[in-house]
Amino acid sequence: MEKRATFSSTTIGLLFAAPMLVLIFVFFYWPSGQALYWAFTLEQPWGGGNTWVGLQNFRQLLMDPYYWGAISRSMVFGLGATSIAMGVALLLALFTDREMRGHKAYRSIFIWPYAIAAPALGLAFRFILAPEAGFLSLINQIWPGLWNPALDGTDAMIAVIVAFSWKYIGYNFIFFLSALQSIPRSLIEAAAMDGSGPMRRMWDIQLPLLTPTLFFLLVINITESFQDSFGIVDIMTQGGPARATELMVYKIYFDGFKGLDYSGAAAQSIILMGLVVLLTIVQFRFVERRVHYK
């Protein structure tokens, strides 16, 4: 019989939980409450009080074409990064699950990129994808000017999508591989004995049983693409060129810390949070219908 640790007094348990509760309050609930309050006020850039303005900050944002551009770019970024990160991770997991040569090394190596901090990752890819000396500089030697993220907005968006996807491929890979290994081998062997090829087995057996994992990773990847992209964008492009990679999370930083528009940045953070919640609800409402739980 499994033994469980219990406390003779509730006070002892609360004392153990107190440090974590304090951290959550100080670094999450308190800033969230302040942002919610600032979103409805006009904060002075250098301090000195504030003025209640109600919904004025939100009205100004919704009338700003640059803000709608940031929303659309965030949508494109989220869709592209999620598709690449999940697609490549699933492919790698399928290959590893078949125990191809070196599969044991892949299991540990593929998770390493997720441990890299976003700014460090952005700095690495800034050099890797540099048009003058990076990995793609060979393309510019053949077709001059074909790849230049510093001048071409499309190239810059592709660069940040590739960098973000590379970080989350390893994270998705671990979940996909675990889900594949939980599928009974008897099902795969029975299908193989019936003459089904690898692609047929993957489409008819493995993918339907992977739908809970697919749904979970879809929610996580889309959420993280809206929230965890700041470090990569700030190091690689700083929102440029010409706002081509100015995502919602980066615009919050730029308007708040460089433009000193604290109230506008707070309103943007509330809208971003609401958008993420809305996308999550839509996924649970419409995508989860196709999930096959075992």
DRENFIVO-223171 format. One line per field, with one value per residue (C-alpha): residue number from 1; residue in three letters; x, y, z. Coordinates in nm, 4 decimals, always signed. Example, Ala and Ser with C-alpha at 12.3 -4.5 7.8 and 13.67 -1.06 7.14 Angstrom:
<nodes>
seq	1	2
type	ALA	SER
px	+1.2300	+1.3670
py	-0.4500	-0.1060
pz	+0.7800	+0.7140
</nodes>
This chain:
<nodes>
seq	1	2	3	4	5	6	7	8	9	10	11	12	13	14	15	16	17	18	19	20	21	22	23	24	25	26	27	28	29	30	31	32	33	34	35	36	37	38	39	40	41	42	43	44	45	46	47	48	49	50	51	52	53	54	55	56	57	58	59	60	61	62	63	64	65	66	67	68	69	70	71	72	73	74	75	76	77	78	79	80	81	82	83	84	85	86	87	88	89	90	91	92	93	94	95	96	97	98	99	100	101	102	103	104	105	106	107	108	109	110	111	112	113	114	115	116	117	118	119	120	121	122	123	124	125	126	127	128	129	130	131	132	133	134	135	136	137	138	139	140	141	142	143	144	145	146	147	148	149	150	151	152	153	154	155	156	157	158	159	160	161	162	163	164	165	166	167	168	169	170	171	172	173	174	175	176	177	178	179	180	181	182	183	184	185	186	187	188	189	190	191	192	193	194	195	196	197	198	199	200	201	202	203	204	205	206	207	208	209	210	211	212	213	214	215	216	217	218	219	220	221	222	223	224	225	226	227	228	229	230	231	232	233	234	235	236	237	238	239	240	241	242	243	244	245	246	247	248	249	250	251	252	253	254	255	256	257	258	259	260	261	262	263	264	265	266	267	268	269	270	271	272	273	274	275	276	277	278	279	280	281	282	283	284	285	286	287	288	289	290	291	292	293	294
type	MET	GLU	LYS	ARG	ALA	THR	PHE	SER	SER	THR	THR	ILE	GLY	LEU	LEU	PHE	ALA	ALA	PRO	MET	LEU	VAL	LEU	ILE	PHE	VAL	PHE	PHE	TYR	TRP	PRO	SER	GLY	GLN	ALA	LEU	TYR	TRP	ALA	PHE	THR	LEU	GLU	GLN	PRO	TRP	GLY	GLY	GLY	ASN	THR	TRP	VAL	GLY	LEU	GLN	ASN	PHE	ARG	GLN	LEU	LEU	MET	ASP	PRO	TYR	TYR	TRP	GLY	ALA	ILE	SER	ARG	SER	MET	VAL	PHE	GLY	LEU	GLY	ALA	THR	SER	ILE	ALA	MET	GLY	VAL	ALA	LEU	LEU	LEU	ALA	LEU	PHE	THR	ASP	ARG	GLU	MET	ARG	GLY	HIS	LYS	ALA	TYR	ARG	SER	ILE	PHE	ILE	TRP	PRO	TYR	ALA	ILE	ALA	ALA	PRO	ALA	LEU	GLY	LEU	ALA	PHE	ARG	PHE	ILE	LEU	ALA	PRO	GLU	ALA	GLY	PHE	LEU	SER	LEU	ILE	ASN	GLN	ILE	TRP	PRO	GLY	LEU	TRP	ASN	PRO	ALA	LEU	ASP	GLY	THR	ASP	ALA	MET	ILE	ALA	VAL	ILE	VAL	ALA	PHE	SER	TRP	LYS	TYR	ILE	GLY	TYR	ASN	PHE	ILE	PHE	PHE	LEU	SER	ALA	LEU	GLN	SER	ILE	PRO	ARG	SER	LEU	ILE	GLU	ALA	ALA	ALA	MET	ASP	GLY	SER	GLY	PRO	MET	ARG	ARG	MET	TRP	ASP	ILE	GLN	LEU	PRO	LEU	LEU	THR	PRO	THR	LEU	PHE	PHE	LEU	LEU	VAL	ILE	ASN	ILE	THR	GLU	SER	PHE	GLN	ASP	SER	PHE	GLY	ILE	VAL	ASP	ILE	MET	THR	GLN	GLY	GLY	PRO	ALA	ARG	ALA	THR	GLU	LEU	MET	VAL	TYR	LYS	ILE	TYR	PHE	ASP	GLY	PHE	LYS	GLY	LEU	ASP	TYR	SER	GLY	ALA	ALA	ALA	GLN	SER	ILE	ILE	LEU	MET	GLY	LEU	VAL	VAL	LEU	LEU	THR	ILE	VAL	GLN	PHE	ARG	PHE	VAL	GLU	ARG	ARG	VAL	HIS	TYR	LYS
px	+0.0000	+0.1338	+0.2246	+0.1283	+0.2847	+0.0328	+0.0567	-0.0767	-0.1604	-0.3012	-0.0659	+0.2402	+0.1019	+0.0227	+0.3742	+0.5215	+0.2872	+0.3373	+0.6567	+0.4955	+0.1721	+0.3710	+0.5590	+0.2352	+0.0735	+0.3722	+0.4660	+0.1235	-0.1857	-0.0446	+0.0890	-0.2323	-0.4420	-0.2264	-0.2509	-0.6289	-0.6484	-0.4075	-0.6071	-0.8938	-0.6785	-0.4361	-0.1022	+0.1583	+0.4862	+0.7035	+0.4616	+0.2493	-0.0922	-0.3461	-0.6834	-0.9814	-1.0724	-1.2911	-1.2835	-1.0946	-0.7694	-0.9537	-1.1359	-0.8081	-0.6533	-0.9450	-0.9257	-0.5507	-0.4670	-0.1188	-0.2724	-0.4940	-0.1805	-0.0127	-0.3136	-0.3083	+0.0682	+0.0301	-0.2319	-0.0034	+0.2887	+0.0860	-0.0549	+0.2797	+0.4865	+0.2330	+0.2001	+0.5754	+0.6549	+0.3832	+0.4275	+0.8033	+0.7780	+0.5177	+0.7314	+1.0385	+0.8368	+0.7032	+1.0548	+1.1898	+0.9014	+0.9945	+1.3322	+1.5418	+1.9185	+2.0193	+1.6672	+1.7917	+2.0141	+1.7300	+1.5090	+1.7463	+1.8827	+1.5499	+1.4395	+1.7484	+1.6295	+1.3348	+1.5752	+1.7326	+1.6100	+1.4289	+1.6821	+1.9744	+1.7829	+1.7053	+2.0724	+2.1806	+1.9308	+2.0161	+2.3651	+2.2511	+2.0053	+2.2168	+2.2116	+2.5797	+2.7490	+2.4849	+2.3724	+2.1582	+2.4314	+2.5014	+2.1611	+2.2483	+2.5700	+2.3662	+2.0669	+2.1789	+1.9180	+1.6902	+1.7166	+1.7447	+1.5394	+1.6772	+1.5019	+1.2276	+0.9327	+0.8374	+1.1900	+1.1899	+0.8602	+0.9879	+1.3032	+1.1195	+0.8719	+1.1579	+1.3380	+1.0267	+0.9324	+1.2799	+1.2458	+0.9121	+0.9808	+1.1618	+0.8813	+0.6185	+0.8402	+0.8482	+0.4681	+0.4183	+0.6733	+0.5174	+0.1726	+0.2980	+0.4668	+0.1422	-0.0368	-0.0552	+0.1918	-0.0632	-0.2748	+0.0183	+0.1279	-0.2261	-0.2600	+0.0796	-0.0242	-0.3382	-0.1178	-0.1385	+0.1694	+0.3345	+0.1371	-0.1928	-0.1228	-0.0284	-0.3465	-0.5980	-0.4525	-0.1871	-0.3278	-0.6793	-0.5231	-0.2969	-0.5832	-0.5847	-0.2135	-0.2615	-0.5368	-0.3328	-0.0269	-0.2411	-0.3711	-0.0243	+0.1541	-0.0982	-0.0980	+0.2822	+0.3103	+0.1213	+0.3111	+0.6604	+0.7645	+0.8881	+1.2493	+1.2980	+1.1430	+1.3300	+1.6713	+1.6233	+1.4205	+1.3000	+0.9637	+1.1024	+1.1525	+0.8693	+0.6665	+0.6651	+0.7314	+0.5681	+0.3535	+0.1035	+0.3361	+0.6203	+0.3947	+0.3003	+0.6679	+0.7448	+0.4517	+0.4925	+0.8692	+0.9826	+0.6734	+0.5966	+0.2276	+0.1657	-0.2132	-0.2219	+0.0191	-0.1941	-0.5046	-0.3157	-0.2192	-0.5865	-0.6874	-0.4066	-0.5188	-0.8802	-0.7782	-0.5807	-0.8753	-1.1125	-0.8921	-0.8713	-1.2507	-1.2945	-1.0529	-1.2341	-1.5727	-1.5031	-1.1716	-1.2256	-1.5258	-1.2856	-1.0752	-1.0966	-1.0233	-0.9187
py	+0.0000	+0.3439	+0.5705	+0.9365	+1.2210	+1.4129	+1.7163	+1.7045	+2.0747	+2.2828	+2.5633	+2.3591	+2.2907	+2.6591	+2.7550	+2.5237	+2.6692	+3.0319	+3.1051	+2.9856	+3.1727	+3.4924	+3.4517	+3.3944	+3.6990	+3.9316	+3.8301	+3.7398	+3.8643	+4.2017	+4.2974	+4.1686	+4.3801	+4.6858	+4.6341	+4.6030	+4.9283	+5.1157	+5.0088	+5.2317	+5.5271	+5.7714	+5.7159	+5.9926	+5.8845	+6.0054	+5.9412	+6.1996	+6.0385	+5.9198	+6.0137	+5.7817	+5.7658	+5.4547	+5.2820	+5.5586	+5.3555	+5.0634	+5.2892	+5.4443	+5.1025	+4.9709	+5.2804	+5.2417	+5.0678	+4.9816	+4.7839	+4.5856	+4.5172	+4.3770	+4.1511	+4.0166	+3.9579	+3.7748	+3.5497	+3.4717	+3.4100	+3.1828	+2.9768	+2.9406	+2.8637	+2.6155	+2.4323	+2.3953	+2.3064	+2.0424	+1.9020	+1.8540	+1.7189	+1.4626	+1.3490	+1.3106	+1.1227	+0.8801	+0.8088	+0.7648	+0.5411	+0.3033	+0.2659	+0.3816	+0.3888	+0.6292	+0.6597	+0.6489	+0.9528	+1.1413	+1.1075	+1.3139	+1.5493	+1.6735	+1.8181	+2.0359	+2.3387	+2.3915	+2.4615	+2.7557	+3.0992	+3.2946	+3.5853	+3.3417	+3.1561	+3.4809	+3.5837	+3.2469	+3.2589	+3.6231	+3.5044	+3.1785	+3.3571	+3.6679	+3.7552	+3.8540	+3.5702	+3.3274	+2.9875	+3.1431	+3.3748	+3.1160	+3.1946	+3.5638	+3.4729	+3.2992	+3.5382	+3.8694	+4.0233	+3.7190	+3.6789	+3.9849	+3.9944	+4.3402	+4.4915	+4.2487	+4.2100	+3.8669	+3.7367	+3.8782	+3.7097	+3.3781	+3.4131	+3.4652	+3.1855	+2.9439	+3.0405	+3.0023	+2.6723	+2.5304	+2.5992	+2.4176	+2.1213	+1.9445	+2.0185	+1.8770	+1.5819	+1.4532	+1.4509	+1.2926	+1.0207	+0.9424	+0.9207	+0.6941	+0.4604	+0.4328	+0.2832	-0.0979	-0.2679	-0.5404	-0.2941	-0.1959	-0.5570	-0.6729	-0.3984	-0.4921	-0.8570	-0.7490	-0.5866	-0.2208	-0.0166	+0.2383	+0.5325	+0.3467	+0.2441	+0.5983	+0.7461	+0.4879	+0.3880	+0.6192	+0.9628	+0.8961	+0.7761	+1.0808	+1.3336	+1.4056	+1.4880	+1.6851	+1.8910	+1.9574	+2.0679	+2.2822	+2.4808	+2.5107	+2.6110	+2.8754	+3.0214	+3.0308	+3.1832	+3.4880	+3.5131	+3.3676	+3.5362	+3.8650	+3.7615	+3.6240	+3.9259	+4.1769	+4.0243	+3.9313	+4.2155	+4.4585	+4.4582	+4.5635	+4.6185	+4.8740	+4.6981	+4.3728	+4.1632	+4.3881	+4.1300	+4.2103	+4.1146	+4.3233	+4.6247	+4.6123	+4.6412	+4.9069	+5.1345	+5.0871	+5.1052	+5.3093	+5.5156	+5.5546	+5.4945	+5.2805	+5.2987	+5.2030	+4.9152	+4.7945	+4.8007	+4.6035	+4.3398	+4.3001	+4.2592	+4.0072	+3.8046	+3.8165	+3.7072	+3.4100	+3.3082	+3.3431	+3.1280	+2.8639	+2.8592	+2.8258	+2.5327	+2.3566	+2.4327	+2.3218	+2.1308	+1.9040	+1.7473	+1.5597	+1.4271	+1.0530	+0.9770	+0.6204
pz	+0.0000	-0.0994	+0.1900	+0.1743	+0.3680	+0.5780	+0.8041	+1.1556	+1.1321	+0.8495	+0.9496	+0.8549	+0.5097	+0.4586	+0.5645	+0.2988	+0.0361	+0.1442	-0.0592	-0.3820	-0.3075	-0.2451	-0.5735	-0.7665	-0.6077	-0.6553	-1.0100	-1.1548	-0.9740	-0.8666	-1.2151	-1.3765	-1.1421	-1.2096	-1.5867	-1.5635	-1.3654	-1.5937	-1.9002	-1.7826	-1.6768	-1.8336	-1.6618	-1.6615	-1.8300	-1.5418	-1.2564	-1.0818	-1.0756	-1.3281	-1.4727	-1.5168	-1.8872	-1.9028	-2.2410	-2.4206	-2.4425	-2.6020	-2.8496	-2.9601	-3.0122	-3.2160	-3.4389	-3.4929	-3.8250	-3.6956	-3.4107	-3.6471	-3.8507	-3.5400	-3.4810	-3.8363	-3.8242	-3.4933	-3.6523	-3.9465	-3.7124	-3.4844	-3.7729	-3.9487	-3.6394	-3.5003	-3.8320	-3.8790	-3.5174	-3.4907	-3.8422	-3.8187	-3.4623	-3.5655	-3.8576	-3.6367	-3.3742	-3.6341	-3.7606	-3.4087	-3.3074	-3.5881	-3.4143	-3.7041	-3.6653	-3.3875	-3.2443	-2.8835	-2.9410	-3.1120	-2.8052	-2.5939	-2.8595	-2.9962	-2.6610	-2.6153	-2.8195	-2.5859	-2.2992	-2.4848	-2.3789	-2.6492	-2.6620	-2.6992	-2.9695	-3.1497	-3.1419	-3.2821	-3.5694	-3.6375	-3.7344	-3.8955	-4.1262	-4.1861	-4.5599	-4.5758	-4.3837	-4.2617	-4.3789	-4.6553	-4.7809	-5.0518	-5.1993	-5.2248	-5.4023	-5.6707	-5.6703	-5.5179	-5.2879	-5.2843	-4.9048	-4.6828	-4.3598	-4.2807	-4.5841	-4.6869	-4.4502	-4.5816	-4.5281	-4.1749	-4.0897	-4.2290	-4.0171	-3.6866	-3.7678	-3.8390	-3.5167	-3.3012	-3.4673	-3.4116	-3.0384	-3.0050	-3.2328	-2.9488	-2.7024	-2.9372	-3.0260	-2.6678	-2.6406	-2.9824	-2.9117	-2.5735	-2.7331	-3.0117	-2.7648	-2.5657	-2.8687	-2.8277	-3.0566	-3.1194	-3.3216	-3.5427	-3.5894	-3.6734	-3.9364	-4.0832	-4.1029	-4.2903	-4.5523	-4.4479	-4.5312	-4.2992	-4.4426	-4.4160	-4.0562	-3.9683	-4.1228	-4.0001	-3.6605	-3.5258	-3.6135	-3.4731	-3.1475	-3.1424	-3.1584	-2.7802	-2.7971	-3.1192	-2.9579	-2.6442	-2.8415	-3.0717	-2.7753	-2.6178	-2.9396	-3.0410	-2.6905	-2.6746	-3.0228	-2.8955	-2.5655	-2.6030	-2.9285	-2.7801	-2.7143	-3.0658	-3.2381	-3.0206	-3.0905	-3.4558	-3.6102	-3.3382	-3.5121	-3.8489	-4.1261	-4.1485	-3.8742	-4.0763	-3.7645	-3.5047	-3.3271	-3.0536	-2.7692	-2.9133	-2.9684	-2.5993	-2.5074	-2.7676	-2.6806	-2.3069	-2.2544	-2.5542	-2.6262	-2.2516	-2.3236	-2.0165	-2.0369	-2.4037	-2.3432	-2.0507	-2.2710	-2.5359	-2.2784	-2.1798	-2.5450	-2.6006	-2.3001	-2.4203	-2.7707	-2.6362	-2.4174	-2.7146	-2.9385	-2.6655	-2.6276	-3.0056	-3.0111	-2.7266	-2.8856	-3.2428	-3.2626	-2.9623	-3.1370	-3.3624	-3.0754	-3.0140	-2.6501	-2.5766
</nodes>
